[in-house]
Amino acid sequence: MKSSSTSAAYGALGLAAVLWGGSIVAQKLALGSFSAVEASVLRDIGGLAILFTTWWWQEGTLVRFTPADLRTLFLLGLGVLGNHLLILYGLNYVSGAVAGVIIGSAPVVTALLSAVMIQDVPLRSVWAGGLLSCAGVALVSIAGFQAAGEHPVFGGLLVFLGVVSWALYSIGSRAVMDRISPLTVNWTTLLVATVVQIPLLWTDRKMFDAGVASVTMPDWLALGYLVVFATAVAQQAWLFGVQGIGPSRASILGNLTPVAAVALSALILHEAVGPVEFMGIALILAGVWVVDRFTTMPAGTERSQE
């Protein structure tokens, strides 16, 4: 049986995946009134205000940062920036469904990079569940390729680079969280991302040129969702989960994002969900189970099966 802390880590990762499933729709809606940079900056400023207030209330004291810590936090901030901004730019050129397919590759990207860079789990343990879950992601999102949008190759590349940015962030954050709390890592890296991208507002503006009155209420609500749930809550939940079970196993829970997207589409948008979607969801959950099983085996068990 898993310990309560491990169960809490899995629960936090599941929550993050569900919230990020809804964020794909929210980001697409927000681009109706905001440019990609505006949406990213406003999202990060709002999320930073929430996270900093929470940190001040719960902790209120900074640890002593070493030069290496500051360098790592800065690089992690660039990872947050790349994830938020590149995906928003990509959504200008591809549909949300196609973006969801590409984002569904995050577990494999993270697991492979993690197994190679920090070797937290054997590479062969990650491959099996990762490929199984990817098959489910493809089935769940296959219809999205029929509405790829304009410039799908360029847009898809931007979204994929956003996925790589998040994978590197997940891997790098694990090491620094041995000394720094997840909440501190979260708001400091978000601060870096916010400061770095503010000058970009002069190159990509929509709302600032058209005026605040041009923003529709649905777009404000979409931005609010990104600030509160996709940034402040989900990102903190994800870091908590990564700290608890490691980036490789945590990354597989990211495959639940397209599952959440399908469920939310059925519940909120009343979209039909057929047997293909259910089969894809079953494969995704099977992949989660396989990776969890093979990465929690006692030492030597996996080797004896060769």
C-alpha positions as CSV (number, residue, x, y, z in Angstrom):
1,M,0.0,0.0,0.0
2,K,1.1,3.5,-0.7
3,S,1.9,5.8,2.2
4,S,-0.5,8.7,2.8
5,S,2.2,11.1,1.5
6,T,2.5,9.1,-1.7
7,S,-1.3,9.0,-2.1
8,A,-1.4,12.8,-1.5
9,A,1.2,13.3,-4.2
10,Y,-0.8,11.2,-6.7
11,G,-4.0,13.1,-5.7
12,A,-2.2,16.5,-6.3
13,L,-1.0,15.4,-9.7
14,G,-4.4,14.2,-10.7
15,L,-5.9,17.6,-9.7
16,A,-3.3,19.4,-11.7
17,A,-4.0,17.2,-14.8
18,V,-7.7,17.9,-14.5
19,L,-7.2,21.7,-14.2
20,W,-4.8,21.7,-17.1
21,G,-7.3,19.9,-19.2
22,G,-9.6,22.8,-18.8
23,S,-6.8,25.3,-19.4
24,I,-6.5,24.3,-23.0
25,V,-10.0,25.6,-23.7
26,A,-9.4,28.7,-21.5
27,Q,-6.2,29.6,-23.3
28,K,-7.9,29.3,-26.7
29,L,-10.8,31.6,-25.5
30,A,-8.4,34.1,-23.9
31,L,-6.7,34.6,-27.3
32,G,-9.9,36.2,-28.6
33,S,-9.3,39.4,-26.7
34,F,-5.6,39.1,-25.6
35,S,-2.4,38.6,-27.5
36,A,-0.3,35.6,-26.5
37,V,2.1,37.8,-24.6
38,E,-0.7,39.8,-22.9
39,A,-2.4,36.6,-21.8
40,S,0.8,35.1,-20.5
41,V,1.9,38.2,-18.6
42,L,-1.5,38.8,-17.0
43,R,-1.8,35.1,-16.2
44,D,1.6,35.1,-14.5
45,I,1.1,38.4,-12.6
46,G,-2.2,37.1,-11.2
47,G,-0.8,33.7,-10.4
48,L,2.2,35.4,-8.8
49,A,0.1,37.5,-6.5
50,I,-1.8,34.5,-5.3
51,L,1.3,32.4,-4.8
52,F,3.3,35.1,-3.1
53,T,0.4,35.8,-0.7
54,T,0.1,32.1,0.1
55,W,3.8,31.8,0.7
56,W,3.9,34.9,3.0
57,W,1.0,33.4,5.0
58,Q,2.4,29.9,5.3
59,E,6.2,30.4,5.3
60,G,7.1,34.1,5.3
61,T,10.9,33.5,5.4
62,L,13.2,32.9,2.5
63,V,15.9,30.2,2.8
64,R,19.5,31.3,2.2
65,F,20.0,31.0,-1.6
66,T,23.3,29.8,-2.8
67,P,24.6,31.1,-6.2
68,A,23.8,27.7,-7.6
69,D,20.2,28.0,-6.3
70,L,19.7,31.4,-7.9
71,R,21.1,30.1,-11.2
72,T,18.8,27.1,-11.0
73,L,15.7,29.1,-10.1
74,F,16.4,31.5,-13.0
75,L,16.7,28.6,-15.5
76,L,13.5,27.1,-14.1
77,G,11.8,30.5,-14.6
78,L,12.7,30.3,-18.2
79,G,11.1,26.9,-18.3
80,V,7.9,28.3,-17.0
81,L,8.1,31.2,-19.5
82,G,8.7,28.8,-22.4
83,N,5.7,26.6,-21.4
84,H,3.2,29.4,-20.9
85,L,4.2,31.6,-23.9
86,L,5.1,29.0,-26.5
87,I,1.8,27.1,-26.0
88,L,-0.2,30.3,-26.3
89,Y,1.7,31.3,-29.4
90,G,1.1,27.8,-30.8
91,L,-2.6,28.0,-30.2
92,N,-2.7,30.9,-32.6
93,Y,-2.0,28.5,-35.4
94,V,-3.5,25.1,-34.3
95,S,-6.7,24.0,-32.8
96,G,-7.0,23.2,-29.1
97,A,-7.6,19.6,-29.9
98,V,-4.3,19.3,-31.8
99,A,-2.5,21.2,-29.0
100,G,-4.0,18.7,-26.6
101,V,-2.5,15.8,-28.6
102,I,0.9,17.4,-28.6
103,I,0.7,18.3,-24.9
104,G,-0.2,14.6,-24.3
105,S,3.4,13.8,-25.3
106,A,4.7,15.6,-22.2
107,P,4.9,12.3,-20.1
108,V,7.1,10.6,-22.7
109,V,9.3,13.7,-23.1
110,T,9.6,14.2,-19.4
111,A,10.2,10.5,-18.7
112,L,12.8,10.1,-21.3
113,L,14.7,13.3,-20.4
114,S,14.5,12.4,-16.7
115,A,15.7,8.9,-17.2
116,V,18.6,10.1,-19.2
117,M,19.5,13.3,-17.2
118,I,19.0,12.2,-13.6
119,Q,18.4,8.5,-14.0
120,D,15.7,8.5,-11.3
121,V,14.1,5.4,-12.9
122,P,15.3,2.7,-15.4
123,L,14.6,3.8,-18.9
124,R,12.9,0.5,-19.8
125,S,10.4,1.0,-16.9
126,V,9.3,4.3,-18.4
127,W,9.0,3.2,-22.0
128,A,6.3,0.6,-21.6
129,G,3.8,2.7,-19.7
130,G,4.7,5.8,-21.7
131,L,4.0,4.3,-25.1
132,L,0.8,2.7,-23.8
133,S,-0.5,6.0,-22.5
134,C,0.6,7.8,-25.7
135,A,-1.5,5.4,-27.7
136,G,-4.5,6.4,-25.5
137,V,-3.7,10.1,-26.0
138,A,-3.7,9.6,-29.8
139,L,-7.1,7.8,-29.7
140,V,-8.7,10.4,-27.4
141,S,-7.5,13.3,-29.6
142,I,-7.4,11.8,-33.1
143,A,-10.4,13.9,-34.3
144,G,-8.4,17.0,-33.6
145,F,-6.2,16.4,-36.5
146,Q,-9.1,17.0,-38.8
147,A,-9.1,20.7,-37.7
148,A,-5.5,21.5,-37.5
149,G,-5.9,25.2,-38.0
150,E,-3.6,27.5,-39.9
151,H,0.1,26.7,-40.1
152,P,-0.2,23.5,-38.1
153,V,3.4,22.5,-38.5
154,F,4.7,25.8,-37.1
155,G,2.1,26.0,-34.4
156,G,2.6,22.4,-33.4
157,L,6.4,23.0,-33.1
158,L,5.8,25.9,-30.8
159,V,3.5,23.8,-28.6
160,F,6.0,20.9,-28.5
161,L,8.8,23.3,-27.5
162,G,6.4,24.4,-24.7
163,V,6.2,20.8,-23.6
164,V,9.9,20.4,-23.6
165,S,10.2,23.5,-21.5
166,W,7.8,22.0,-18.9
167,A,9.7,18.7,-18.9
168,L,12.9,20.4,-18.1
169,Y,11.2,22.5,-15.4
170,S,9.8,19.3,-13.8
171,I,13.2,17.6,-13.8
172,G,15.1,20.6,-12.5
173,S,12.6,21.5,-9.8
174,R,13.0,18.1,-8.2
175,A,16.6,18.7,-7.3
176,V,16.2,22.2,-5.9
177,M,13.2,21.2,-3.8
178,D,15.5,19.1,-1.7
179,R,16.5,22.4,-0.1
180,I,13.7,24.9,-1.1
181,S,10.0,24.4,-0.5
182,P,7.7,23.8,-3.6
183,L,5.9,27.1,-2.8
184,T,9.1,29.1,-2.8
185,V,10.2,27.4,-6.0
186,N,6.8,28.1,-7.6
187,W,6.6,31.9,-6.9
188,T,10.3,32.6,-7.5
189,T,10.3,30.9,-10.9
190,L,7.0,32.6,-11.8
191,L,8.5,35.9,-10.9
192,V,11.4,35.3,-13.2
193,A,9.1,34.3,-16.0
194,T,7.0,37.5,-15.5
195,V,9.9,39.9,-15.4
196,V,11.6,38.4,-18.5
197,Q,8.5,38.6,-20.7
198,I,7.2,42.1,-19.7
199,P,9.4,43.8,-22.3
200,L,7.8,41.6,-25.0
201,L,4.5,43.5,-24.5
202,W,5.9,46.1,-26.8
203,T,6.1,43.6,-29.6
204,D,2.8,41.7,-29.3
205,R,-0.3,43.7,-28.2
206,K,-4.0,43.3,-28.8
207,M,-5.9,44.4,-25.7
208,F,-3.6,47.3,-24.9
209,D,-4.3,48.7,-28.4
210,A,-8.0,48.0,-28.6
211,G,-8.7,49.0,-25.0
212,V,-9.9,47.2,-21.9
213,A,-13.5,47.6,-23.0
214,S,-12.9,45.4,-25.9
215,V,-12.4,42.3,-23.7
216,T,-15.6,40.2,-23.4
217,M,-16.8,38.7,-20.2
218,P,-16.1,35.1,-21.4
219,D,-12.5,36.1,-22.1
220,W,-12.1,37.7,-18.6
221,L,-13.4,34.5,-17.1
222,A,-11.0,32.4,-19.2
223,L,-8.1,34.5,-18.0
224,G,-9.3,34.2,-14.5
225,Y,-9.3,30.4,-14.8
226,L,-5.8,30.5,-16.1
227,V,-4.6,32.7,-13.2
228,V,-6.3,30.9,-10.3
229,F,-6.6,27.3,-11.4
230,A,-4.1,26.6,-14.2
231,T,-1.3,28.7,-12.7
232,A,-1.6,29.1,-8.9
233,V,-3.4,25.9,-8.0
234,A,-2.3,23.4,-10.7
235,Q,1.3,24.4,-10.7
236,Q,1.7,24.2,-7.0
237,A,-0.1,20.8,-7.0
238,W,2.2,19.6,-9.7
239,L,5.4,20.6,-7.8
240,F,4.0,18.9,-4.6
241,G,3.5,15.7,-6.6
242,V,6.9,15.8,-8.3
243,Q,8.5,16.2,-4.9
244,G,6.6,13.2,-3.6
245,I,7.1,10.6,-6.4
246,G,9.6,12.1,-8.8
247,P,9.3,13.6,-12.3
248,S,9.2,10.3,-14.3
249,R,6.2,8.8,-12.5
250,A,4.6,12.2,-12.1
251,S,4.9,12.8,-15.8
252,I,2.7,9.8,-16.6
253,L,-0.1,11.5,-14.6
254,G,0.0,14.2,-17.2
255,N,-1.7,11.8,-19.6
256,L,-4.8,12.4,-17.5
257,T,-5.0,15.9,-19.0
258,P,-6.7,14.8,-22.3
259,V,-8.9,12.6,-20.3
260,A,-10.0,15.6,-18.3
261,A,-10.4,17.6,-21.5
262,V,-12.8,14.9,-22.9
263,A,-14.8,14.8,-19.7
264,L,-15.1,18.5,-19.4
265,S,-16.2,18.8,-23.0
266,A,-18.9,16.3,-22.4
267,L,-20.1,18.0,-19.2
268,I,-19.7,21.6,-20.1
269,L,-19.9,21.8,-23.9
270,H,-22.2,18.8,-24.2
271,E,-19.9,17.2,-26.8
272,A,-20.5,13.5,-27.7
273,V,-18.0,11.0,-26.2
274,G,-17.9,7.7,-28.1
275,P,-16.2,4.3,-27.8
276,V,-12.9,5.6,-29.3
277,E,-12.7,8.1,-26.4
278,F,-13.4,5.5,-23.8
279,M,-10.9,3.1,-25.3
280,G,-8.3,5.9,-25.3
281,I,-9.0,6.7,-21.7
282,A,-8.6,3.0,-20.8
283,L,-5.2,2.9,-22.4
284,I,-4.1,6.1,-20.7
285,L,-5.1,4.7,-17.3
286,A,-3.4,1.4,-18.1
287,G,-0.2,3.3,-18.9
288,V,-0.4,5.1,-15.5
289,W,-0.7,1.7,-13.8
290,V,2.1,0.1,-15.7
291,V,4.6,2.9,-14.9
292,D,3.6,3.0,-11.3
293,R,3.9,-0.8,-11.0
294,F,7.4,-1.1,-12.6
295,T,8.8,2.0,-10.9
296,T,7.7,0.9,-7.4
297,M,9.0,-2.7,-7.6
298,P,11.5,-3.7,-5.0
299,A,15.1,-3.6,-6.2
300,G,16.0,-6.5,-8.4
301,T,12.5,-7.5,-9.3
302,E,12.5,-5.9,-12.7
303,R,15.9,-7.3,-13.5
304,S,14.8,-10.8,-12.7
305,Q,12.1,-10.6,-15.4
306,E,14.7,-10.2,-18.2
